[in-house]
Amino acid sequence: MKRFPLRRVLPHTVIMIYIGLSLFPLIWVLNSSFKTNKEIIASPWSFPEQLLLSNYWNAWTGAHVSQYFMNSLLISLVSAFATLCLGTATSYALTRMKFFRSSQRIKQLLMLALLVPVGSLLVPMYLLLRDLHLYNTPLALILPYITMGLPLTVFMVNAFLKLIPNELEEAGIMDGLSIYGLLLRVIVPITLPPLVPVFMLDFLSNWNEFMMANLFLTKEKFRTLPVSMVAFYDQLNMNYGSLCAAIMFSLIPVVLLYVVLHKRIIASVKA
């Protein structure tokens, strides 16, 4: 009988326990989303007697999840895409262009921005958005999300750009490419696999953000899904099944992003 040493078995055991603990709440919420209130209260750990799809319909229409879902999706996508574009361009400028000592100073400012807690900026951002008449508009979240995500994006993209040899750009210059042509036709195609996880990180950060969304968007028609989750308890009249269904709706973009982009994520990790 073949024996496996403890040092080989123990890491796999720890990983399996971690995966189980991580997936258990998700599986429980998914299971509860198909049950009635009576079933959830009487036997929270059992499987539903029948799949109650009406919970999803009730959450999508009765609790206006569809409206909040689209608000969150639009704001998160636009913010993540704009952050990625600006971060890539900024990182390229700091990596390839010489601004004497300015490049180092800009990097220091970006590093300092990473150390500033978001909570300390809420009041100044609120006053600024109010004076610019952007309060209670989608831009009230899009602009702060771009600002908050830009420093980390710049440093992450900067790490990948340093691995690209300068000879590729020199060949592009000989072919007559401008600085914008080098960025769009040489740099971006090469760094596309690493840029995918950076985009996903920005998107997930925007999708799950609560503090700024709760403070800067008070009108219900602009409310995002994380903020709406707080109000679902009253809107759904203690319908726990529909509440679990609403939570499952919030996971759809995350799962779809991984399904569509998982090959590029794995390729960037291997790189």
Backbone as a ProteinNet text record, in pm:
[ID]
protein_1_A
[PRIMARY]
MKRFPLRRVLPHTVIMIYIGLSLFPLIWVLNSSFKTNKEIIASPWSFPEQLLLSNYWNAWTGAHVSQYFMNSLLISLVSAFATLCLGTATSYALTRMKFFRSSQRIKQLLMLALLVPVGSLLVPMYLLLRDLHLYNTPLALILPYITMGLPLTVFMVNAFLKLIPNELEEAGIMDGLSIYGLLLRVIVPITLPPLVPVFMLDFLSNWNEFMMANLFLTKEKFRTLPVSMVAFYDQLNMNYGSLCAAIMFSLIPVVLLYVVLHKRIIASVKA
[TERTIARY]
84.7	0	89	61.8	144.4	108.5	209.8	189	224.9	141	164.9	223.1	334.1	392.6	300.6	311.8	225.3	242.5	364.5	388.4	319.4	279.6	204.4	54.3	11.8	-131.1	-183.5	-104.6	-151.2	-187.9	-105.9	-146.6	-278	-297.6	-422.3	-541.1	-519.1	-626.4	-666	-566.6	-594.7	-668.8	-626.8	-692.4	-837.5	-862.2	-998.9	-1087.2	-1031.2	-1109.1	-1141.1	-1042.7	-1064.8	-1171.7	-1166	-1266	-1404.7	-1412.4	-1541.1	-1600.2	-1516.8	-1565	-1606.5	-1537.7	-1570.2	-1699.3	-1721.5	-1838.6	-1963.8	-1948.1	-2064.3	-2169.9	-2133	-2237.6	-2307.3	-2231	-2290.1	-2389.6	-2351.7	-2440.5	-2565.1	-2547.9	-2663.8	-2760.7	-2707	-2793.6	-2864	-2791.3	-2851.8	-2963.2	-2940.3	-3041.6	-3163.7	-3140.3	-3251	-3331.2	-3270.3	-3341.8	-3455.3	-3457.8	-3564.2	-3665.1	-3656.3	-3742.6	-3840.4	-3945.9	-4041.5	-3990.8	-4053.4	-4015.4	-4032.1	-4138.9	-4166	-4055.9	-4012.6	-3906.4	-3773.9	-3743.7	-3617.6	-3612.6	-3724	-3728	-3733	-3812.6	-3830	-3708.1	-3653.1	-3539.6	-3441.5	-3358.4	-3268.7	-3161.3	-3130.7	-3021.1	-3069	-3199.7	-3251.9	-3266.3	-3283.7	-3308.9	-3455.7	-3488	-3628.6	-3714	-3838.5	-3930.6	-3958.9	-3964.5	-3977.5	-3907.9	-3855.1	-3782.9	-3878.9	-3870.3	-3963.1	-3899.3	-3924.6	-3866.2	-3931.8	-4046.7	-4115.9	-4035.4	-3943.9	-3859.4	-3775.3	-3723.7	-3641.1	-3724.8	-3843.4	-3931.3	-3974.9	-4003.9	-4044.6	-3932.3	-3809.3	-3695.6	-3665.9	-3674.1	-3641	-3740	-3868.3	-3971.8	-4020.6	-4059.4	-4116.9	-4018.7	-3893.3	-3791.3	-3707.2	-3743.8	-3673.8	-3526.2	-3494.9	-3356.4	-3306.8	-3395.9	-3355.1	-3298.3	-3363.4	-3316.1	-3182.7	-3171.3	-3047.2	-2933.8	-2967.1	-2867.1	-2806.6	-2890	-2841.1	-2761.2	-2805	-2728.4	-2587.2	-2577.9	-2447	-2361.7	-2424	-2349.3	-2293	-2374	-2328.5	-2216.2	-2236	-2136.7	-2006.2	-2015.7	-1895.8	-1817.8	-1887.4	-1819.6	-1751.6	-1824.7	-1767.8	-1647.9	-1662.1	-1552.7	-1430.7	-1451.6	-1339.2	-1269.4	-1345.5	-1285.8	-1207.7	-1266.3	-1196	-1070.9	-1079	-961.4	-851	-888.3	-788.5	-722.4	-800.6	-744.2	-650.3	-696.9	-613.1	-490.8	-509.7	-398.1	-292.5	-335.8	-240.6	-162.7	-232.4	-164.9	-68.2	-112.2	-25.3	96.8	75	186.2	285	234.1	322.5	406.5	342.7	417.1	525.1	493.2	590.8	703	673.6	773.7	865	808.5	885.1	932.3	862.1	897.8	981.4	1068.3	1155.1	1107	1065.8	1021.5	1117.1	1244.3	1343.3	1306.1	1277.7	1241.6	1090.8	1015.3	869.6	812.4	866.8	814.1	823.5	937.4	954.6	860	840.5	749.2	605.3	567.4	431.5	410.9	510.6	500.3	488.6	559.3	549.7	411.7	353.4	218.3	116.1	132.8	42.5	57.6	179	201.1	136.5	147.7	84.5	-67.4	-122	-267	-316.4	-232.9	-271.9	-281.3	-209.1	-205.5	-317.8	-388	-494.3	-622.3	-682.1	-807.6	-922.8	-1007.6	-1119.9	-1214.6	-1233.1	-1326.5	-1291.3	-1162.6	-1120.9	-1150.5	-1183.1	-1208.6	-1357.2	-1442.2	-1585.1	-1643.6	-1612.7	-1668.3	-1615.2	-1483.3	-1435.9	-1495.5	-1505.4	-1563.8	-1710.6	-1781.3	-1923	-1939.6	-1858.9	-1868	-1831	-1729.3	-1687	-1794.5	-1852.9	-1957.4	-2081.6	-2111.5	-2227.2	-2204.2	-2084	-2055.4	-2050.5	-2012.8	-2007.9	-2142.2	-2242.8	-2377.7	-2377.1	-2291.6	-2284.5	-2345.6	-2384.4	-2444.1	-2575.5	-2596.1	-2714.7	-2720	-2604.5	-2593.8	-2495.4	-2499.2	-2402.6	-2257.7	-2227	-2089.6	-2042.9	-2135.5	-2099.1	-2028.5	-2046.6	-1974.5	-1864.9	-1889.5	-1792.5	-1660.6	-1666.5	-1544.1	-1465.7	-1531.7	-1455.3	-1400.3	-1474.7	-1424.4	-1297.7	-1298	-1179	-1061.8	-1088.8	-983.3	-926.3	-1012.6	-967.8	-894.2	-933.9	-874	-750.3	-726.7	-616.1	-477.1	-445.7	-308.7	-270.1	-356.8	-324.8	-314.9	-402.6	-398.1	-266.8	-220	-94	21.8	29.5	140.7	132.7	10.6	-3	35.8	-11	23.1	170.9	225.1	366	457	416.6	496.9	503.4	394.9	393.9	468.9	458	523.5	675.3	727.8	873.2	930.2	843.7	890.7	895.4	839.5	835.9	966.4	1037.1	1165.4	1143.3	1237.2	1228	1243.2	1299.9	1321.9	1190.5	1084	954.6	906.1	924.2	882.3	973.8	1100.3	1191.2	1154	1111.3	1065.6	939	850	728.8	757.7	856.1	893.7	950.3	1028.6	1083.7	973.5	862.5	748.7	660.5	693.9	620.4	509.7	508.6	403.8	430.2	323.6	334.3	331.9	339.4	338.3	205.9	95.8	-34.4	-44.6	15.7	17.9	97.6	207.7	286.9	205.4	132.8	54.6	-59.8	-133.2	-253.4	-223	-117.7	-92	22.1	101.5	214	198	184.6	185	56.8	-58.3	-185.1	-205.7	-183	-199.7	-108.7	13.6	105.4	62.1	15.9	-21	-167.7	-240.2	-383.1	-413	-342.4	-371.4	-352.6	-244	-233.3	-334.9	-382.3	-477.9	-615.2	-646.8	-778	-800.4	-708.3	-730.7	-730.6	-655.5	-658.8	-797.8	-856.4	-993	-1091.8	-1077	-1168.5	-1156.2	-1035.5	-1015.7	-1083.2	-1068.5	-1135	-1286.3	-1335.6	-1480.6	-1539.1	-1475.5	-1527.3	-1521.6	-1417.1	-1407.7	-1521.9	-1554.2	-1665.2	-1799.4	-1812.4	-1939.6	-1978	-1879.2	-1906.6	-1897.3	-1861.5	-1842.5	-1975.2	-1970.7	-2094	-2093.1	-1983.2	-1983.9	-2014.4	-1939.4	-1961.5	-2096.2	-2135.3	-2265.4	-2380.2	-2365	-2468.4	-2473.6	-2360.3	-2353.8	-2381.7	-2333	-2339.8	-2463.2	-2532.4	-2653.3	-2767.4	-2849.2	-2962.6	-3094.4	-3097.8	-3219.6	-3233.8	-3354.5	-3376.1	-3348.4	-3373.3	-3355.7	-3208.9	-3117.5	-2974.6	-2908.8	-2984.5	-2927.9	-2861.8	-2749.8	-2678.6	-2722.3	-2684.1	-2729.7	-2678.9	-2550.4	-2506.7	-2583.4	-2612.9	-2689.1	-2832.3	-2887.8	-3025.9	-3043	-2937.2	-2947.1	-2989.4	-2948.7	-2984.3	-3135.4	-3194.5	-3337.6	-3423.7	-3364.5	-3444.8	-3522.4	-3470.9	-3537.8	-3678.2	-3691.5	-3823.4	-3905.6	-3840.9	-3914.9	-3974.8	-3903.4	-3950	-4035.1	-4068.5	-4157.9	-4114.3	-3986.8	-3929.4	-3939.2	-3938.5	-3938.9	-3794.1	-3750	-3609.8	-3571	-3664.8	-3635.7	-3605.4	-3684.9	-3661.5	-3535.5	-3506.9	-3384.1	-3261.9	-3264.8	-3154.4	-3145.5	-3260.5	-3259.8	-3196.2	-3223.3	-3161.5	-3010.4	-2965.1	-2820.6	-2759.4	-2830.5	-2779	-2769	-2862.4	-2854.1	-2725.2	-2682.8	-2561.6	-2436.1	-2444.2	-2327.7	-2316.5	-2420.2	-2422.1	-2305.1	-2279.2	-2166.5	-2032.1	-2012.9	-1885.5	-1863.5	-1966.7	-1956.1	-1937.7	-2012.8	-2002.3	-1864.6	-1811.5	-1677.8	-1573.5	-1585.3	-1487.3	-1503.7	-1628.6	-1652.4	-1598.3	-1619.7	-1577.3	-1426.5	-1369.1	-1230	-1134.3	-1179.3	-1093.9	-968.1	-978.3	-860.1	-752.1	-794.3	-697.9	-639	-720.7	-671.5	-563.1	-588.3	-490.1	-363.4	-380.8	-264.5	-181.5	-246	-170.8	-97.7	-157.9	-91.6	31.7	19.6	133.9	245	204.1	305.1	384.6
-119.1	0	125.2	215.5	333.4	435.7	489.1	587.9	727.2	822.6	960.3	1035.8	1103.5	1178	1290.2	1323.6	1424.7	1560.7	1592.6	1722.8	1738.9	1627.7	1634.8	1634	1563.6	1552.9	1677.7	1732.5	1844.4	1968.7	2013.2	2131.8	2112	1993.2	1967.3	1964.9	1912.4	1908.9	2050.3	2135.2	2273.7	2346.9	2323.8	2389.4	2343.4	2214.4	2162.6	2219.1	2230.4	2289	2435.1	2507	2648.3	2662.6	2578.6	2583.2	2551.5	2451.2	2415.6	2528.1	2591.9	2703	2822	2842.6	2955.5	2931.3	2807.3	2776.8	2748.8	2715.7	2678.2	2788.6	2916.2	3020.4	3038.2	3029	3043.5	2930.8	2807.9	2693.8	2705.7	2752.5	2766.7	2872.7	2986.8	3092	3042.6	2971.3	2916.9	2818.4	2733.5	2636.8	2706.7	2809.5	2881	2964.2	3002.3	3085.5	3010.4	2878.4	2798	2748.7	2798.8	2749.8	2857.5	2815.3	2908.6	2955.8	3061.2	3109.1	3000.7	2925.9	2820.5	2715.4	2678.3	2578	2631.1	2758.5	2816.1	2822	2861.3	2873.3	2736.7	2645.9	2514.7	2424.7	2424.5	2335.8	2408.7	2496	2578.8	2498.7	2375.9	2298.4	2194.4	2177.9	2075	2129.1	2036.5	2075.2	2113.5	2200.7	2240.4	2123.8	2122.7	2018.7	2031.6	2156.3	2182.3	2314.2	2325	2445.1	2561.5	2661.6	2774.4	2889.1	2889.4	2991.7	3128	3131.2	3258.8	3354.3	3302.4	3389.8	3481.6	3427.5	3507.5	3612.3	3575.1	3670.7	3781.6	3743	3841.2	3939.5	3889.3	3977.4	4066.5	4011.8	4086.8	4198.9	4174.7	4273.9	4346.6	4270.6	4332.3	4418.9	4379.2	4455.9	4543.1	4551.3	4635.7	4598.8	4471.5	4427.7	4454.8	4444.5	4467.2	4607.3	4707.7	4845.4	4864.2	4815.6	4830.7	4751.4	4636.6	4553.1	4625.8	4686.6	4757.7	4882.8	4950.8	5066.4	5024.9	4918.4	4870.6	4824	4753.8	4701.5	4814.5	4915.1	5028.1	5104.8	5139.1	5218	5139.8	5011.6	4930.8	4909.9	4880.1	4857.8	4983.8	5094.6	5220	5262.1	5250.9	5291.2	5202.3	5070.8	4978	4996.8	5015.6	5033.9	5164.9	5272.9	5401.5	5395.9	5328.4	5314.6	5237.6	5130.5	5050.2	5130.4	5205.4	5285.3	5393.4	5468.1	5574.8	5517.5	5407.1	5346	5291.7	5231.2	5179.2	5292	5398.1	5512	5579.5	5596.8	5660.2	5574	5444.7	5354.5	5351.8	5356.2	5357.5	5484.4	5596.9	5723.3	5722.7	5670.1	5668.7	5569.5	5463	5359.2	5391.6	5443.9	5461.3	5604.2	5702.5	5841.2	5897.9	5990.6	6052.1	6194.4	6215.2	6347.6	6402.9	6377.1	6418.5	6357.4	6437.3	6384.6	6375.4	6418.5	6419.9	6279	6183.6	6047.3	5989.9	6010.6	5959.5	6028.5	6156.6	6230	6182.5	6157.6	6109.5	5972	5885.3	5753.6	5765.1	5859.4	5879.1	5928.4	6016.6	6064.5	5951.7	5866.5	5753.2	5655.2	5633.5	5547.2	5606.5	5737.6	5805.1	5792.2	5796.9	5783.9	5647	5544.2	5410	5402.5	5490	5486.2	5567.3	5647.3	5732.4	5650.2	5639.7	5564.4	5634.8	5553.9	5610	5687.8	5641.6	5708.3	5853	5884.5	6023.1	6116.7	6061.7	6143.5	6159.6	6096.3	6098.7	6240.1	6312.1	6447.2	6543	6548.5	6636.9	6600.3	6471.7	6431.5	6468.6	6455	6493.7	6642.1	6726	6870.3	6905.4	6839.2	6866.3	6825.9	6709	6663.8	6751.4	6797.5	6886.2	7019	7075.4	7204.4	7192.3	7074.4	7052.3	7006	6997.1	6953.6	6811.8	6727.4	6587.9	6494.4	6549.2	6467	6405.5	6277.9	6203.1	6187.6	6169.7	6132.7	6016.2	5937.6	5827.1	5871.5	5993.4	6042.4	6061.1	6071.2	6084.7	5960.4	5847.5	5725.5	5693.5	5718.8	5683.8	5757.4	5887.7	5966.1	5926.4	5910.9	5863.7	5722.7	5634.6	5498.8	5500.3	5584	5594.8	5649.1	5750.5	5811.8	5714	5638.5	5544.1	5424	5382	5263.6	5289.9	5416.6	5448.4	5417.6	5453.2	5426.4	5279.1	5191.9	5048.9	4994.7	5041.6	4997.3	5036.3	5157.4	5203.9	5114.9	5083.3	5001.6	4858.8	4804	4667.9	4659.5	4753.9	4754.1	4785.2	4869.8	4906.7	4784.5	4690.9	4569.8	4486.2	4484.7	4407.9	4481.4	4613.2	4688.7	4680.7	4665	4655.7	4529.4	4429.9	4304.1	4307.6	4412.6	4422.4	4483.1	4418	4473.6	4598.8	4689.8	4816.1	4795.9	4683.2	4659.1	4655.2	4609.8	4605.2	4745.6	4838.4	4975.3	5041.8	5008.4	5064.3	5018.3	4892.2	4842.5	4915.7	4944.7	5018.5	5159.6	5223.9	5359.6	5360.9	5258.5	5249.5	5228.8	5169.6	5151.7	5275.4	5377.9	5503.4	5520.5	5440.8	5452.5	5571.2	5641.1	5749.4	5689.9	5777.5	5729.5	5660.5	5712.2	5650.2	5518.3	5513.6	5388.8	5281.2	5318.6	5222.4	5165.2	5252.6	5207.7	5115.5	5155	5080.6	4957.8	4962.6	4853.9	4761.7	4803.8	4720.2	4680.3	4778.9	4752.3	4682.3	4738.4	4681.8	4536.9	4500.9	4359.6	4264.3	4307.9	4221.5	4203.9	4312.4	4309	4275.6	4235.2	4208.7	4099.3	3984.4	3883.1	3934.8	4006.6	4061.2	4170.5	4242.1	4349.2	4295.7	4173.3	4115.5	4103.1	4042	4037	4173.7	4269.6	4405.7	4465.3	4443.7	4490.8	4424	4294.1	4222.8	4272.7	4301.5	4351.7	4487.3	4575.3	4706.1	4690.3	4601.7	4582	4529	4428.1	4370.4	4470.1	4551.3	4654	4754.2	4794.3	4887.7	4821.7	4696.3	4625	4607	4583.1	4555.6	4678.5	4793.6	4913.4	4960	5003.2	5040.8	5184.5	5228.5	5357.5	5474.3	5486.4	5598.5	5587.7	5465.6	5447.6	5486.9	5461.1	5495.7	5645.3	5713.4	5855.9	5944.9	5906.7	5994.9	5972.6	5860.7	5833	5802.3	5901.2	5882.6	5863.6	5901.7	5879.9	5732.3	5681.6	5538.6	5493.7	5578.5	5536.3	5517.8	5575.4	5559.2	5462.7	5406.2	5323.1	5198.2	5158.5	5039.1	4917.8	4801.3	4677.1	4656.7	4681.4	4662.4	4748.6	4873.9	4961	4910.9	4860.7	4813.8	4689.9	4612.1	4492.3	4525	4642.8	4682.9	4704.6	4758.2	4788.2	4669.9	4563.1	4449.6	4383.2	4389.4	4324.5	4381	4514	4576.1	4562	4576.8	4571.2	4433.6	4329.8	4193.7	4138.6	4224.3	4184.1	4054.8	4050.7	3936.3	3808.3	3819.5	3702.6	3659.3	3565.9	3527.5	3457.5	3383.6	3317.7	3417.6	3523.4	3627.1	3706.7	3723.9	3791.9	3712.9	3582.2	3497.6	3500.7	3507.6	3517.8	3648.5	3757	3885.8	3879.4	3808.5	3792.3	3714.7	3612	3534.6	3619.4	3713.3	3803.6	3886.2	3923.5	4005.1	3928	3794.9	3713.3	3685	3717	3683.3	3746	3878.1	3935.2	3874.3	3843.9	3786.4	3650.8	3567	3433.6	3442.7	3531.4	3544.8	3596.3	3690.4	3741.3	3630.7	3548.1	3440.7	3337.5	3303.6	3204.2	3252	3380.4	3434.6	3458.7	3502.8	3547.2	3455.1	3336.7	3253	3206.2	3185.8	3143.4	3251.3	3375.6	3484.4	3503.8	3478.9	3489.4	3385.3	3261.9	3155.6	3185.8	3240.5	3274.9	3384.4	3481.3	3588.6	3536.8	3441.2	3383.6	3305.5	3228.6	3152	3244.5	3358.2	3452.6	3513.9
0	0	0	-92.2	-106.1	0.3	65.9	170.2	118.2	157.3	118.1	236.8	218.8	330.6	376.1	502.9	562.6	495.5	453.5	393	258.7	194.9	69.2	94	198.3	226.2	296.5	388.3	470.6	389.1	290.9	213.1	138.7	80.7	9.2	105.5	224.8	324.6	365.7	388.9	428	316.3	190.9	78.4	65.1	81.6	72.5	183.9	304.3	414.4	385.2	332.4	298.9	190.7	87.9	-19.5	35.4	123.3	181.8	265.1	347.5	429.9	343.8	231.9	144.1	66.9	24	-58	24.4	151.1	231.5	238.8	269	271.7	137.9	28.2	-104.5	-132.8	-99.4	-122	-35.5	87.8	176.5	123.8	76.9	21.8	-104.3	-191.2	-312.8	-278.4	-181.9	-140.2	-80.3	0.7	65.8	-32.7	-144.9	-242	-310.4	-299.6	-359.8	-256	-133	-25.8	19.4	85.6	143.3	279.2	331.1	463.6	569	558.8	656.3	654.2	536.9	525.6	579.7	551.5	597.6	750.1	811.4	957.6	1024.9	969.1	1032.8	1011.9	891.2	862.5	770.8	828.1	745	672.6	717.7	658.6	558.8	544.3	454.8	313.1	217.4	79.2	62.9	-32.6	-50.9	-99.7	-56	-100.9	-249.6	-299	-441.9	-473.7	-595.8	-634	-653.1	-565.8	-567.8	-647.9	-779.6	-866.7	-848.5	-782.3	-763.1	-675.1	-594.1	-512.8	-600.6	-710.3	-800.8	-873.5	-914.4	-981.3	-885.5	-761.3	-661.3	-631.1	-623.1	-597	-717.3	-838.2	-959.4	-987.3	-958.8	-989.5	-864.3	-761.1	-641.9	-565.6	-558.9	-485.5	-577.6	-705.1	-803.4	-817.4	-803.2	-819.5	-960.8	-1058.7	-1197.4	-1216.7	-1157	-1170.4	-1099.3	-976.1	-900.2	-965.3	-1021	-1087.1	-1206.4	-1288.8	-1406.3	-1366	-1258.4	-1209.5	-1168.3	-1090.3	-1044.8	-1161.6	-1256.1	-1370.3	-1454.6	-1483.2	-1565.6	-1497.2	-1370.9	-1298.6	-1282.5	-1249.9	-1227.2	-1356.2	-1467.1	-1593.7	-1645.9	-1645.1	-1695.6	-1611.4	-1479.1	-1390.5	-1409.3	-1415.6	-1430.8	-1564.6	-1672.1	-1803.9	-1810.9	-1756.2	-1757.6	-1671.1	-1556.8	-1469.4	-1539.2	-1609.7	-1680.6	-1792.3	-1868.7	-1978.5	-1925.4	-1825.6	-1769.8	-1698.7	-1626.5	-1556	-1650.2	-1761.5	-1860	-1926.1	-1964.8	-2027.1	-1930.5	-1805.6	-1705.1	-1677.1	-1661.8	-1634.7	-1750.5	-1873.2	-1990.5	-1993.8	-1960	-1958.9	-1851.4	-1734.3	-1625.5	-1650.6	-1727.5	-1750.8	-1867.8	-1975.7	-2099.2	-2124.2	-2070	-2097.3	-1982.9	-2015.6	-1918.3	-1888.5	-1764.2	-1721.3	-1614.3	-1632	-1533	-1397.5	-1298.6	-1167.7	-1147.7	-1245.6	-1229.2	-1217.6	-1292.2	-1287.6	-1147.2	-1081.8	-947.1	-849	-865.9	-777.9	-797.1	-921.7	-948.2	-885.6	-895.4	-832.9	-681.5	-623.3	-479.2	-438.5	-519.7	-491.3	-503.1	-603.4	-618.4	-502.7	-458.4	-342.5	-217.7	-201.7	-88.6	-95.1	-216.3	-232.1	-186.9	-202.1	-156.6	-4.9	64.5	210.4	274.8	195.9	250	262.3	380.9	395.5	324.8	262.9	186.6	276.5	398.6	489.4	517.1	516.2	542.7	426.5	309.7	190.8	160.3	237.9	206.5	214	320.7	335.5	229.4	204.3	95.5	-40.6	-70.5	-199.2	-205.4	-94.8	-91.7	-121.5	-57.3	-80.2	-223.2	-277	-414.5	-514.3	-497.9	-588.1	-579.2	-459.4	-442.8	-513	-498.7	-562.6	-714.4	-765.5	-910.5	-966.3	-880.7	-918.6	-977.4	-923.9	-966.2	-863	-748.5	-643	-692.7	-660.3	-703.6	-855.4	-915.3	-1056.5	-1065.9	-1172.7	-1185.4	-1176	-1222.3	-1214.5	-1070.3	-976.4	-836	-784.4	-850.9	-815.7	-916	-1043.2	-1146.8	-1125.5	-1102.8	-1084.8	-958.9	-843.1	-725.6	-742.6	-808.5	-829.7	-916	-1019.8	-1103.7	-1022.5	-942.2	-861.7	-760.2	-695	-592.8	-653.7	-772.4	-832.3	-915.3	-950	-1040.9	-983.1	-858.6	-809.2	-813	-762.3	-762.1	-903.8	-993.4	-1132.1	-1198.4	-1171.8	-1230.4	-1187.2	-1060	-1010.9	-1061.7	-1073.9	-1124.3	-1271.4	-1351.1	-1493.6	-1512.6	-1427.4	-1436.5	-1421.8	-1336.2	-1317.2	-1444.1	-1522.3	-1647.1	-1758.3	-1761.5	-1868.9	-1859.4	-1738.9	-1723.3	-1786.1	-1808.6	-1866.3	-2019	-2080	-2226.2	-2276.1	-2364.7	-2414.4	-2498.3	-2488.8	-2563.7	-2713.7	-2753.7	-2896.8	-2974.6	-2911	-2979.3	-3013.3	-2922.2	-2948.5	-3051.9	-3046	-3145.6	-3286.4	-3298.3	-3427.5	-3471.7	-3376.7	-3409.7	-3453.8	-3391.6	-3430.2	-3572	-3606	-3741.4	-3844.8	-3802.7	-3893.2	-3900.6	-3826.7	-3835.1	-3733.6	-3627.2	-3526.5	-3434.7	-3398.9	-3301.3	-3161.1	-3061.4	-2923.2	-2891	-2948.7	-2927.1	-3003.5	-3121.3	-3196.6	-3125.7	-3063	-2986.6	-2871.2	-2803.9	-2689.3	-2730.8	-2835.7	-2874.3	-2958.9	-3041.1	-3135.7	-3094.6	-2997.5	-2953.1	-2807.2	-2719.5	-2575.9	-2529.9	-2567.6	-2520	-2565.3	-2692.9	-2730.5	-2653.3	-2624.1	-2551	-2406.3	-2343.9	-2202.3	-2179.7	-2284.4	-2267.7	-2165.7	-2168	-2063.2	-1921	-1889	-1752.8	-1721.4	-1825.2	-1800.5	-1760.5	-1798.4	-1766.5	-1616.4	-1539.9	-1395	-1329.2	-1385.3	-1331.3	-1349.7	-1466.8	-1492.2	-1397.4	-1377.3	-1288.1	-1145.4	-1102	-966.7	-948.7	-1047.2	-1040.5	-1043.3	-1129.6	-1140.3	-1009.7	-951.6	-827.7	-713.2	-710	-606.9	-619.2	-742.6	-764.1	-737.2	-777.6	-762.9	-616	-530.4	-389.2	-299.8	-354.9	-273.1	-213.4	-88.3	-18	33.4	95.3	166	73.3	-35.9	-126.7	-196.6	-232	-297.2	-204.6	-76	20.6	47.7	34.9	66.9	-53	-170.9	-287	-375.2	-356.9	-435.1	-339.9	-312.7	-222.3	-296.7	-423.7	-502.5	-535.9	-522.4	-540.3	-682.9	-782.7	-921	-957.3	-877.1	-901.9	-803.4	-713.3	-606.4	-664.2	-605	-649.9	-568.6	-616.5	-555.6	-412.4	-381	-241.4	-142.3	-178.2	-89.1	-75.1	-184.9	-183.2	-97.2	-80.6	2	144.9	192	327.5	339.2	232.1	234.6	193.8	143.8	98.3	211.8	332.3	444.9	463.6	448.1	462.1	334.4	218.1	92.4	66.6	106.6	80.3	192.5	292.1	400.2	467.5	505.1	575.7	494.4	362.4	274.8	254.6	337.1	336.6	206.3	146.9	20.5	-89.7	-98.2	-198.6	-167.5	-39.7	-2	-46.9	-29.7	-78	-229.5	-296.5	-442.9	-487.5	-415.7	-448.6	-432	-330	-310.2	-426.2	-474.3	-586.9	-713.1	-731.4	-846.7	-842.4	-721.4	-708.7	-746	-751.4	-786.1	-935.7	-1011.8	-1154.4	-1230.6	-1218.5	-1295	-1258.4	-1131	-1087.9	-1153.7	-1153.2	-1211.9	-1362.7	-1428.5	-1573.7	-1614.9	-1539.5	-1571.6	-1564	-1462.4	-1449.2	-1560.4	-1594.2	-1698.7	-1832.9	-1862.2	-1991.6	-1996.3	-1885	-1886.5	-1813	-1771.6	-1687.6	-1762.5	-1894.2	-1969.7	-1969.8	-1983.9	-1982.3	-1842.8	-1739.9	-1602.2	-1578.2	-1619.9	-1602.4	-1682.6	-1803.1	-1885.6	-1820.7	-1757.8	-1691	-1568.8	-1498	-1381.9	-1424.5	-1533.8	-1585.4	-1632.8	-1691.1	-1739.3	-1625.4
[MASK]
+++++++++++++++++++++++++++++++++++++++++++++++++++++++++++++++++++++++++++++++++++++++++++++++++++++++++++++++++++++++++++++++++++++++++++++++++++++++++++++++++++++++++++++++++++++++++++++++++++++++++++++++++++++++++++++++++++++++++++++++++++++++++++++++++++++++++++++++

